[in-house]
Amino acid sequence: MRMISYLEFEKPVASLEERIAELRSLDTNHDVDVASEIERLEAKSTDLLASTYASLTPWQKTQVARHPQRPHFRDYVAHAFSEFIPLGGDRAYGEDEAIMGGFATLGEGENARRVILIGHEKGNDTQSRIRHNFGMGKPEGYRKAIRLMELAGRFGLPVITLVDTSGAFPGIEAEERGQAEAIARSTEACLALETPMVSVIVGEGGSGGAVALASAERVLMLEHAVYSVISPEGCASILWRTAEKAADAAQAMRITAQHLKRLGVIDRIVKEPVGGAHRDVAGAAKVLGKALGEELESLSQHDTRTLIRMREERFLQLGG
């Protein structure tokens, strides 16, 4: 069984599960009825986890969205897609592993659907996080995304994007290679796409680096994902000159899926397993895959002109 890293607000749950682990290690011939005590504590832990996650603050949701074990692009590829053929390079500078993409098959059997899949990959350990630049895309990554969207139009394939980035890479070399221009052109490519497009904020959706892959006619968010123009720490540093006010900033910014659904920024919230997607990666991916299939089926009823108009109207209404 995979060990779970507990967040600060999960400490009461962690204490219960540590106690359960201790009881499991006891001799089963012990006088105390260990089995019934374990059962009682497991029920209490499950209820506590459910009640905790039912009332998370925006800052706590931000912590869940950043959880080191939260599933990323490659996890969803493994569990929600039956085939994935990655394509690399922007045909101009090089390969950016922060943004991955290629041909994919959503689902299996009669319900299988060929798509172009694009998304941010953060990595799941120190080595892979460095290789994927913590999901912060560079210009060549966004130009690769543009190339893939052009392929989608050429072959008549719908596009799915999985957004999970704190923002586009802010380094000097990225600026030298035209970061802002690449983000703008990627956003433009989304809006001009002639096939259906569905975007999902699966973790963090940060600034223009997220919008460049999320300007679709249907935008979904996982239940505990966040989507904002700037990080709570960045906002707090600007408003209060200290990142310690990040929790206050998160509350004021309305960054959760629940807030953004009411504001009309997103269209649908995808439920996560109790305790967050990191507790049941396969289960979370299965639910997301089903939602994606439903959205693509609905969008397939519209012609190209309608799809583009839907996308443009949604984009222009942001912040309205």
DOFIZA-504974 format. One record per residue (C-alpha): residue number from 1; x negated, y negated, z. Coordinates in steps of 0.05 Angstrom, whole numbers. Layout:
ATOM seq      u      v      w
ATOM NUM      X      Y      Z
...
// end
This chain:
ATOM seq      u      v      w
ATOM   1      0      0      0
ATOM   2    -26    -69    -19
ATOM   3    -46   -114     39
ATOM   4     -7   -179     40
ATOM   5    -40   -246     56
ATOM   6      6   -283    104
ATOM   7     19   -358     99
ATOM   8     19   -402    160
ATOM   9     95   -403    167
ATOM  10     97   -326    161
ATOM  11     59   -314    226
ATOM  12    120   -287    264
ATOM  13    131   -236    209
ATOM  14     57   -219    209
ATOM  15     60   -205    284
ATOM  16    118   -158    276
ATOM  17     85   -120    218
ATOM  18     20   -114    257
ATOM  19     60    -83    314
ATOM  20     92    -35    265
ATOM  21     24    -15    238
ATOM  22     -1     -2    309
ATOM  23     59     42    325
ATOM  24     48     82    260
ATOM  25    -23     97    283
ATOM  26      1    128    349
ATOM  27      3    202    361
ATOM  28     72    226    340
ATOM  29     75    271    402
ATOM  30     74    210    446
ATOM  31    129    207    499
ATOM  32    157    142    471
ATOM  33    206    149    413
ATOM  34    159    116    363
ATOM  35    203    128    302
ATOM  36    263     91    330
ATOM  37    220     33    353
ATOM  38    188     28    285
ATOM  39    257     28    252
ATOM  40    281    -27    299
ATOM  41    220    -70    286
ATOM  42    224    -60    211
ATOM  43    297    -83    210
ATOM  44    278   -143    252
ATOM  45    219   -159    206
ATOM  46    263   -154    144
ATOM  47    316   -200    174
ATOM  48    264   -250    196
ATOM  49    230   -251    128
ATOM  50    297   -261     93
ATOM  51    318   -318    140
ATOM  52    250   -351    134
ATOM  53    251   -351     58
ATOM  54    323   -374     56
ATOM  55    304   -440     88
ATOM  56    235   -458     61
ATOM  57    215   -531     57
ATOM  58    188   -559     -8
ATOM  59    117   -557     20
ATOM  60    126   -484     42
ATOM  61    151   -468    -29
ATOM  62     88   -501    -56
ATOM  63     47   -455    -13
ATOM  64     85   -394    -39
ATOM  65     76   -418   -111
ATOM  66      1   -420    -98
ATOM  67     -3   -354    -60
ATOM  68    -68   -319    -79
ATOM  69    -29   -254    -94
ATOM  70     27   -287   -134
ATOM  71     34   -253   -202
ATOM  72      6   -290   -262
ATOM  73      9   -283   -338
ATOM  74    -26   -215   -342
ATOM  75     18   -186   -288
ATOM  76     82   -205   -325
ATOM  77     51   -177   -390
ATOM  78     39   -111   -354
ATOM  79    108   -105   -324
ATOM  80    158   -142   -368
ATOM  81    129   -130   -438
ATOM  82    118    -63   -472
ATOM  83     64    -89   -519
ATOM  84     16   -148   -522
ATOM  85    -34   -163   -577
ATOM  86    -77   -222   -553
ATOM  87   -103   -274   -602
ATOM  88   -161   -320   -585
ATOM  89   -193   -384   -606
ATOM  90   -168   -450   -633
ATOM  91   -205   -445   -700
ATOM  92   -240   -511   -683
ATOM  93   -283   -504   -620
ATOM  94   -276   -439   -582
ATOM  95   -236   -396   -535
ATOM  96   -202   -421   -471
ATOM  97   -183   -364   -424
ATOM  98   -140   -410   -380
ATOM  99    -87   -405   -434
ATOM 100    -72   -337   -463
ATOM 101    -26   -316   -519
ATOM 102     -9   -269   -575
ATOM 103     43   -223   -605
ATOM 104     85   -187   -553
ATOM 105    146   -142   -546
ATOM 106    196   -160   -493
ATOM 107    231    -99   -465
ATOM 108    234    -28   -492
ATOM 109    276     15   -538
ATOM 110    338    -15   -571
ATOM 111    332    -79   -531
ATOM 112    260    -92   -551
ATOM 113    247   -160   -581
ATOM 114    184   -184   -617
ATOM 115    160   -252   -593
ATOM 116    100   -298   -589
ATOM 117     79   -301   -516
ATOM 118     37   -359   -488
ATOM 119     19   -375   -417
ATOM 120    -30   -398   -364
ATOM 121    -73   -346   -329
ATOM 122   -104   -365   -261
ATOM 123   -140   -300   -245
ATOM 124   -133   -256   -184
ATOM 125   -203   -256   -153
ATOM 126   -262   -303   -150
ATOM 127   -295   -278   -213
ATOM 128   -232   -278   -256
ATOM 129   -209   -346   -228
ATOM 130   -274   -377   -250
ATOM 131   -269   -343   -318
ATOM 132   -197   -369   -327
ATOM 133   -215   -437   -298
ATOM 134   -160   -430   -246
ATOM 135   -107   -437   -300
ATOM 136   -128   -507   -319
ATOM 137   -126   -510   -395
ATOM 138   -177   -546   -438
ATOM 139   -163   -578   -507
ATOM 140   -181   -514   -543
ATOM 141   -129   -477   -501
ATOM 142    -74   -524   -521
ATOM 143    -97   -522   -594
ATOM 144    -94   -446   -590
ATOM 145    -22   -453   -565
ATOM 146     -6   -498   -625
ATOM 147    -36   -445   -672
ATOM 148      7   -391   -640
ATOM 149     70   -434   -646
ATOM 150     55   -445   -719
ATOM 151     49   -369   -727
ATOM 152    116   -361   -693
ATOM 153    148   -408   -743
ATOM 154    115   -372   -801
ATOM 155    138   -303   -779
ATOM 156    206   -325   -751
ATOM 157    189   -302   -680
ATOM 158    217   -334   -616
ATOM 159    167   -363   -567
ATOM 160    163   -349   -493
ATOM 161    117   -390   -449
ATOM 162     98   -375   -377
ATOM 163     75   -438   -343
ATOM 164     30   -434   -282
ATOM 165    -21   -490   -275
ATOM 166    -39   -545   -226
ATOM 167    -52   -588   -288
ATOM 168    -96   -592   -349
ATOM 169   -171   -590   -336
ATOM 170   -195   -662   -318
ATOM 171   -269   -652   -333
ATOM 172   -311   -699   -375
ATOM 173   -323   -647   -429
ATOM 174   -248   -636   -437
ATOM 175   -238   -711   -446
ATOM 176   -294   -713   -496
ATOM 177   -259   -659   -537
ATOM 178   -192   -696   -537
ATOM 179   -153   -669   -478
ATOM 180    -97   -721   -481
ATOM 181    -89   -713   -556
ATOM 182    -86   -637   -551
ATOM 183    -33   -641   -497
ATOM 184      8   -690   -538
ATOM 185      3   -647   -600
ATOM 186     22   -584   -562
ATOM 187     84   -619   -536
ATOM 188     99   -642   -607
ATOM 189     91   -570   -632
ATOM 190    141   -546   -580
ATOM 191    192   -598   -602
ATOM 192    183   -582   -676
ATOM 193    186   -506   -669
ATOM 194    236   -476   -717
ATOM 195    250   -413   -675
ATOM 196    280   -405   -605
ATOM 197    236   -423   -547
ATOM 198    244   -406   -473
ATOM 199    196   -431   -420
ATOM 200    189   -406   -348
ATOM 201    154   -441   -291
ATOM 202    128   -379   -255
ATOM 203     83   -413   -203
ATOM 204     59   -484   -207
ATOM 205     82   -531   -262
ATOM 206     34   -589   -258
ATOM 207     37   -653   -299
ATOM 208     26   -657   -374
ATOM 209    -12   -592   -373
ATOM 210     54   -558   -357
ATOM 211     99   -600   -402
ATOM 212     55   -584   -462
ATOM 213     80   -512   -457
ATOM 214    148   -525   -428
ATOM 215    184   -571   -477
ATOM 216    234   -516   -496
ATOM 217    309   -516   -505
ATOM 218    315   -470   -444
ATOM 219    271   -480   -383
ATOM 220    274   -430   -326
ATOM 221    240   -429   -258
ATOM 222    226   -374   -209
ATOM 223    260   -384   -143
ATOM 224    198   -406   -105
ATOM 225    161   -441   -162
ATOM 226    148   -517   -163
ATOM 227    146   -567   -220
ATOM 228    121   -638   -213
ATOM 229     86   -696   -247
ATOM 230     30   -694   -195
ATOM 231     11   -649   -137
ATOM 232     39   -665    -68
ATOM 233    -33   -679    -44
ATOM 234    -45   -726   -102
ATOM 235     20   -763    -90
ATOM 236      4   -769    -15
ATOM 237    -65   -795    -30
ATOM 238    -36   -850    -74
ATOM 239     22   -870    -29
ATOM 240     -7   -860     41
ATOM 241    -82   -857     26
ATOM 242    -86   -788     58
ATOM 243    -72   -718     32
ATOM 244    -48   -699    102
ATOM 245     20   -727     83
ATOM 246     28   -675     28
ATOM 247     89   -643     62
ATOM 248    124   -711     63
ATOM 249    107   -722    -10
ATOM 250    133   -653    -30
ATOM 251    199   -669      4
ATOM 252    205   -736    -31
ATOM 253    185   -712   -100
ATOM 254    241   -661   -109
ATOM 255    194   -608   -137
ATOM 256    232   -544   -121
ATOM 257    274   -503   -169
ATOM 258    336   -518   -128
ATOM 259    325   -594   -132
ATOM 260    307   -592   -206
ATOM 261    367   -550   -225
ATOM 262    413   -603   -193
ATOM 263    375   -658   -229
ATOM 264    382   -623   -296
ATOM 265    307   -615   -307
ATOM 266    313   -539   -311
ATOM 267    370   -495   -334
ATOM 268    365   -431   -292
ATOM 269    334   -405   -228
ATOM 270    307   -334   -231
ATOM 271    313   -298   -164
ATOM 272    250   -270   -132
ATOM 273    244   -209    -86
ATOM 274    254   -226    -13
ATOM 275    189   -256     12
ATOM 276    166   -280    -56
ATOM 277    145   -249   -122
ATOM 278     77   -228    -93
ATOM 279    112   -176    -48
ATOM 280    142   -139   -108
ATOM 281    106   -157   -173
ATOM 282    140   -103   -215
ATOM 283    209   -122   -187
ATOM 284    198   -196   -200
ATOM 285    175   -182   -272
ATOM 286    235   -137   -285
ATOM 287    284   -191   -264
ATOM 288    247   -243   -305
ATOM 289    245   -198   -366
ATOM 290    321   -188   -362
ATOM 291    332   -264   -357
ATOM 292    287   -277   -417
ATOM 293    325   -226   -458
ATOM 294    391   -259   -441
ATOM 295    366   -328   -458
ATOM 296    336   -307   -525
ATOM 297    400   -270   -543
ATOM 298    440   -334   -529
ATOM 299    393   -378   -569
ATOM 300    392   -331   -629
ATOM 301    463   -355   -644
ATOM 302    438   -425   -662
ATOM 303    407   -449   -727
ATOM 304    341   -485   -732
ATOM 305    370   -555   -734
ATOM 306    411   -542   -671
ATOM 307    351   -513   -634
ATOM 308    307   -574   -650
ATOM 309    363   -622   -630
ATOM 310    373   -585   -564
ATOM 311    298   -589   -549
ATOM 312    293   -663   -567
ATOM 313    354   -682   -525
ATOM 314    328   -644   -465
ATOM 315    259   -677   -471
ATOM 316    288   -747   -478
ATOM 317    333   -738   -417
ATOM 318    276   -720   -370
ATOM 319    273   -773   -316
ATOM 320    337   -805   -339
// end
